[in-house]
Amino acid sequence: MSLPTPQNPPQFQPLHIGEEAKPPLAITPKPEMLFSGRAMRFRQLAADHPLRGYLEFMAAIADCQARILPDLPAVTLPDQTTLDQAFEFGMAPIARQDAAIDETALMTLEALLQALRSVAMPDRAMASLEGVLSADEPERRVMIRNVLDDALPAEEIAEHVFVAAAMQVHFARLAAALPEEKLTSVSDGACPACGGPPVSSSVVGWQNAQSTRFVTCSCCATKWHVVRVKCVACSSTKGISYSHVEGTAETLKAECCDSCGTYLKIFYAINDPSLDPVADDVASAGLDLLVRDKGFRRSGFNVFLAGF
């Protein structure tokens, strides 16, 4: 057996002596940084990637999401009584199923659609974009409701992806306006802000949260704490295993649950802080194929992988 040498030292995670992990329950998003950072990550991932064209398209969408933020009107939260009841009884205060489709939501959709008109995209995608642009207000309201109910019509997935991208902006702004210290747990698999499903989870290296796991909402981008080695979907701690594509970075795996037969990706941002819950999820679609072949189904949701 060979011993470590100065040229090949053993690798260990830092112990952070005296630091006790005390993670908050939830962390609300910062929209002004969220989408610009995601665009940058998509472009980093696109280099030499088999899905380069698609990842660059996703970067352009994220650019547009960031670009429209300064000109949008202020969002309106539910009334204080509704918020207080949600905080007291462990409900999502901006629950998507109950959310009103107000003028700000419609204006956010219109702003994003107009911004996207300048983005180079395949003819089929442009036709889908034009389809949403030509839709009247009642039709747009139906599409927004489909997105918020996670009910994307199979024949109109591309159109709904554009609508979902707009609702990511709208709900990230709503979540950002919430007092994160008042958010309470809804369930391991539901966002404490909007009740949405997760997109993925990450092991972080933040101060006071060293080596803890946070799940990211697929809609509003709120992060919430769920202990490690636990199924986010069914909360089981038994039969948990991890799958990884050989030859790829060890910074991403699929956490698989034998109890409910689902999986959720887990990113080790503690080792690579540049990892993005949405962008890296799209770029690691090969891992989805591997885990599906093993009989597991995805518990998280990423609209940019809809139909995949």
GILINFEN-V728926 format. One line per field, one symbol per residue. ss: DSSP state (H for helix, E for strand, C for the rest). psi: psi as a letter, one per 30 degrees, with the letter a starting at -180 (. if undefined). burial: I if it has 16 or more other ideal C-beta (glycine too) atoms within 10 Angstrom, else O. A space follows every 50 residues. Layout:
ss: ???
psi: ???
burial: ???
This chain:
ss: CCCCECCECCCCCCCCCCCCCCCCCEECCCHHHHHHHHHHHHHHHHCCCC CHHHHHHHHHHHHHHHHHHHHCCCCCCCCHHHHHHHHHHCCCCCCHHHCC CCHHHHHHHHHHHHHHCCCCCCHHHHHHHHHHHCCCHHHHHHHHHHHHCC CCCHHHHHHHHHHHHHHHHHHHHHHHCCCHHHCCCCECCECCCCCCCEEE EEEECCCCCCCEEEEEECCCCCEEECCCCCCCCCCCCCCEEEECCCCCCC CEEEEEECCCCEEEEEECCCCCCCCCCCHHHHHCHHHHHHHHHCCCEECC CCHHHCCC
psi: kklklffillklkkfikfkkkikleljlljeffeeeeeeeeeeeffkgkf heeeeeeeeeeeeeeeefefgklkljllleeeeeeeeeghljfhkeffkk iaeeeeeeeeeeeeefffkklleeeeeeeeeeefkleeeeeeeeeeefgh ijkefheeefeeeeeefeeefeeeeffkjfffklkelegkkfefglllea lkklhlkggkglkkkkkfdfgkklkkllhkkfefgkgkhklkkkjkflkg fklkjkkfefgllkkkkifffjffkkeeefeefhfeeeeeeeffgllkfl kjffgkf.
burial: OOOOOOOOOOOOOOOOOOOOOOIIOIIIIOIOOIIIIIIIIIIIIIOOOO OOOIIIIIIIIIIIIIIIIOOIOOIOOIOOOOIOOIIOOOIIIIIIOOIO IOOIIIIIIIIIIOIIOOOOIOOOIOOIIOOIIOIOOOOIOOIIOIIIOI OIOOOOOIIIIIIIIIIIIIIIIIIIOIOIOOIOOIOIIIIIIIIIIIII IIIIIIOOIIIIIIIIIIIIIIIIIIOOOIIIIOOOOOOOOOIOOOOOOO IIIIIIIOOIIIIIIIIIIIOOOOIIIIIIIIIIOOIIOOIOOOOIOIII IIIIIOOO
